[in-house]
Amino acid sequence: MRILLSILRMLPPELAHSIALNSLQLLYQLKLISIFFPQRFSETSFTFKGLKFKNKLGIAAGLDKNGDFINSLGALGFGFIEVGTITPKPQPGNPKPRVFRFTDQEAIVNRLGFNNKGVDHLVKRVKGRKYNGVLGINIGANKDSMGQKRINDYIECFQKVSAYADYITVNISSPNTPGLRSLHSKENFIPLFKAISHVRETENFLNPIFIKLSPDEHIDVISEITKAIKEFNFDGVITSNTTIEKSNLMLQSKVGLSGGLSGKPLLEKSNELLSLVHLREPELFKIGVGGVHNKESFNMKLEKGASLVQIYTSFIYHGPKIIKKLLN
Ligand SMILES: Cc1cc2nc3c(=O)[nH]c(=O)nc-3n(C[C@H](O)[C@H](O)[C@H](O)COP(=O)(O)O)c2cc1C
């Protein structure tokens, strides 16, 4: 396993990502996942709004944007899986290279820009899944959609996925879609939240709705949003997305690199946001994500108020064995 991960690390990140996920899929199809990655972990199950999470560790959005690997990721033993971010129309994302590894710090900078195959593709995948654990679907807007059109994008995705989602995440925090983070300002999030609230009713969607937040916003902005989340009866937040601040990256020449930083250097910043939200809104449900790479950082998220935890970057660096490391 270690050798395989070392080889993958020598390849361009997106190619390595694709090879790794397709290999996992193959192992799943050959029914070999439980032999290569036996699920011997101690699990604490957790129930929220009738959803039973078999443990508190999930895979974060962005790893399986199109729902192509739900069964194989599920077979690894995650307590829940979040797919997406998905947009109404397929889109290629930003020009390559757009994913950069910082191996010494177990960090990634990405500026993928919501590359995905579109919501109709995802719905087909989700409908045909065999995985029967909790599945969240993360929705967004196409790059060229502005104003009301941008709101309509979220609504279209919501309508198309709501019959298949155990929860829906509204992603307003990707730094790689121009202007998306302006949805953190009141004049923009209120019309979006109104529209989401309305479609929740018309679709009779009774499962949770979470808002995924950026760690780069001012505390007052976060307070306004979390207040509104409660007023609109949404269910919680996911803290956090990647950060545009790269001062924690040791390789100073790369500090000016555009994109969102994830992995170990994000831990402190995403924890600060989590603590802040927990302090202001202790009742609000929280999923903690950002920089989790060992048992200590996993527990930290729970101590700071998260009920569930997600990972992305540490899964890229350590592979499936990270699940056991975090849960045992
Ligand atoms: C390559 C890459 C792509 C991502 N794509 C998405 C995405 O499409 N939607 C989203 O909400 N978050 C996305 N994220 C953010 C992750 O879900 C997570 O919030 C962030 O990476 C922090 O967690 P980590 O430090 O465990 O990686 C992406 C992260 C990475 C590294």
The ligand as a Tripos MOL2 file, in Angstrom:
@<TRIPOS>MOLECULE
LIG
   31    33     1     0     0
SMALL
NO_CHARGES

@<TRIPOS>ATOM
      1 C1         -9.2410   18.7480   -4.7920 C.3       1 LIG1
      2 C2        -10.3760   19.2270   -3.9110 C.ar      1 LIG1
      3 C3        -11.6420   19.4180   -4.4560 C.ar      1 LIG1
      4 C4        -12.6970   19.8640   -3.6470 C.ar      1 LIG1
      5 N1        -13.9300   20.0270   -4.1970 N.ar      1 LIG1
      6 C5        -14.9600   20.4170   -3.3970 C.ar      1 LIG1
      7 C6        -16.2600   20.5520   -3.9290 C.ar      1 LIG1
      8 O1        -16.5280   20.2760   -5.1040 O.2       1 LIG1
      9 N2        -17.2480   20.9770   -3.0950 N.ar      1 LIG1
     10 C7        -17.0380   21.2710   -1.7600 C.ar      1 LIG1
     11 O2        -17.9650   21.6300   -1.0510 O.2       1 LIG1
     12 N3        -15.8040   21.1230   -1.2330 N.ar      1 LIG1
     13 C8        -14.7780   20.7160   -2.0130 C.ar      1 LIG1
     14 N4        -13.5350   20.5710   -1.4750 N.ar      1 LIG1
     15 C9        -13.3160   20.9270   -0.0420 C.3       1 LIG1
     16 C10       -13.4060   19.7080    0.8690 C.3       1 LIG1
     17 O3        -14.6830   19.1350    0.8440 O.3       1 LIG1
     18 C11       -13.0500   20.0980    2.3240 C.3       1 LIG1
     19 O4        -14.0140   21.0210    2.7780 O.3       1 LIG1
     20 C12       -11.6760   20.7320    2.4330 C.3       1 LIG1
     21 O5        -10.7480   20.1000    1.5860 O.3       1 LIG1
     22 C13       -11.1340   20.6660    3.8690 C.3       1 LIG1
     23 O6        -10.9830   19.3360    4.2970 O.3       1 LIG1
     24 P1         -9.5490   18.5620    4.2950 P.3       1 LIG1
     25 O7         -8.5550   19.4650    4.9550 O.co2     1 LIG1
     26 O8         -9.8210   17.2880    5.0490 O.co2     1 LIG1
     27 O9         -9.2140   18.3280    2.8830 O.co2     1 LIG1
     28 C14       -12.4600   20.1350   -2.2680 C.ar      1 LIG1
     29 C15       -11.1840   19.9220   -1.7260 C.ar      1 LIG1
     30 C16       -10.1570   19.4800   -2.5270 C.ar      1 LIG1
     31 C17        -8.7880   19.2700   -1.9110 C.3       1 LIG1
@<TRIPOS>BOND
     1     1     2 1
     2     2     3 ar
     3     2    30 ar
     4     3     4 ar
     5     4     5 ar
     6     4    28 ar
     7     5     6 ar
     8     6     7 ar
     9     6    13 1
    10     7     8 2
    11     7     9 ar
    12     9    10 ar
    13    10    11 2
    14    10    12 ar
    15    12    13 ar
    16    13    14 ar
    17    14    15 1
    18    14    28 ar
    19    15    16 1
    20    16    17 1
    21    16    18 1
    22    18    19 1
    23    18    20 1
    24    20    21 1
    25    20    22 1
    26    22    23 1
    27    23    24 1
    28    24    25 2
    29    24    26 1
    30    24    27 1
    31    28    29 ar
    32    29    30 ar
    33    30    31 1
@<TRIPOS>SUBSTRUCTURE
     1 LIG1         1 GROUP 0 **** ****
